[in-house]
Amino acid sequence: MPKSQSLGTAVSIASSLLAASMSRKLRIESKDFAIIGFRPVSRLVGSDRNPLEFHPMIEINLSGKRALIMGVTNARSLGWSIASKLHEAGADLAFSYQGERLQGELEKLTADIPSSRLYQVDVTQENELASMFADLTTAWGQIDYLVHAIAFAPRAAMDGRYVETTRDDWVTALEVSAYSLVAIARHAEPLFSEDAAMVTLSYYAAEKVVPKYNVMGVAKSALESSVRYLAYDLGGQGVRINAISAGPMKTIAARSIPGFMKMYKKAASISPLRRNADQNDVGNLGLFLLSPMSGGITGETVYVDSGFHVMGMELGD
Ligand SMILES: NC(=O)c1ccc[n+]([C@@H]2O[C@H](COP(=O)([O-])OP(=O)(O)OC[C@H]3O[C@@H](n4cnc5c(N)ncnc54)[C@H](O)[C@@H]3O)[C@@H](O)[C@H]2O)c1
């Protein structure tokens, strides 16, 4: 069908929808168009229910799948935003938290998630990692999804200039924020199911200078590079891994970055969407990257930052 004719048909279908929304009656018949992503419910072929309600045509159903989420402090944590979506999609969940002081909050958060499992794991402690994965081997036998939402750098390393970073602070930041992904992948490898997937959380400072981010920017570079190497290593068994590069969001970790609120406001004003992406946006992307919907994507860094990273210059209003 020529383009102009297609456009005409599209317009006529749109008018039919509008008319139907008023008359509550509709029959769409066209072999040229599909409404992609939505399935008109039965009312669109003549029942008397509201014709403007649509059901998703493709549902993400993860019932029977098992997901481990590492790095949840509270309801604002990016790890929690992905966990909530996985839960809504039907997956069983296990969580790791860093120390006893975080246990109570996580217990409260997961109170309504039946049979969720909680583990205390400091990722710098091999024995704690080993004991969690040993328990998951017994309890679950396999893992389908793994979320790594962990980062840390000593405050002193972000307060000053990058050139002043101490050896100890550099090693700590890189160990907790980047090496932990490699260690976790290694422990999880024998447990991964056939189409298992991992995601980790990164930030734009991995590739461009963001003042004050300092050694954490370097750690994120190592993290994104590790994602590519792990994608290659794990890809042979069908396991995927991707990084989500999120824009600034108000979390405990973010608030420990000097000048975070300034950065937060600036990012919103520069971004094409003129707002900051939020936890819900991260949750949706996490769900997509873990689910079979993204089956051909691995080794990638995917942005959820209201488009901030595409900007080359800001001229103001
Ligand atoms: N908030 C943002 O603006 C933003 C933007 C981009 C990327 N990220 C990344 O998202 C991830 C999650 O951070 P968040 O912002 O949700 O903050 P958060 O404070 O909620 O989560 C960070 C988690 O890391 C855990 N952690 C730190 N050291 C650990 C250790 N040694 N062992 C085990 N766990 C440890 C903390 O306990 C905490 O649960 C981090 O990788 C962060 O860099 C955050």
The ligand as a Gaussian input file, in Angstrom:
#p B3LYP/6-31G(d) Opt

LIG

0 1
 N       21.136000       6.958000      43.022000
 C       21.731000       7.363000      41.903000
 O       21.714000       8.547000      41.562000
 C       22.430000       6.366000      41.038000
 C       22.654000       6.675000      39.684000
 C       23.323000       5.733000      38.890000
 C       23.745000       4.550000      39.436000
 N       23.505000       4.269000      40.760000
 C       23.987000       3.004000      41.287000
 O       22.892000       2.234000      41.760000
 C       23.413000       1.258000      42.668000
 C       22.531000       1.215000      43.893000
 O       22.670000       2.419000      44.632000
 P       21.432000       3.261000      45.158000
 O       21.561000       4.624000      44.580000
 O       20.182000       2.501000      44.996000
 O       21.783000       3.476000      46.692000
 P       21.532000       2.523000      47.971000
 O       22.283000       3.183000      49.069000
 O       20.096000       2.322000      48.179000
 O       22.208000       1.146000      47.564000
 C       23.603000       0.918000      47.614000
 C       23.793000      -0.422000      48.280000
 O       25.165000      -0.826000      48.225000
 C       25.353000      -1.627000      49.386000
 N       26.760000      -1.847000      49.683000
 C       27.767000      -0.934000      49.815000
 N       28.911000      -1.553000      50.183000
 C       28.623000      -2.888000      50.265000
 C       29.365000      -4.044000      50.618000
 N       30.674000      -3.971000      50.959000
 N       28.759000      -5.247000      50.615000
 C       27.438000      -5.351000      50.279000
 N       26.667000      -4.298000      49.949000
 C       27.262000      -3.079000      49.958000
 C       24.678000      -0.790000      50.462000
 O       24.447000      -1.558000      51.635000
 C       23.399000      -0.381000      49.764000
 O       22.361000      -1.300000      50.008000
 C       24.861000       1.658000      42.944000
 O       25.724000       0.888000      42.137000
 C       24.895000       3.111000      42.483000
 O       26.188000       3.539000      42.134000
 C       22.846000       5.150000      41.552000

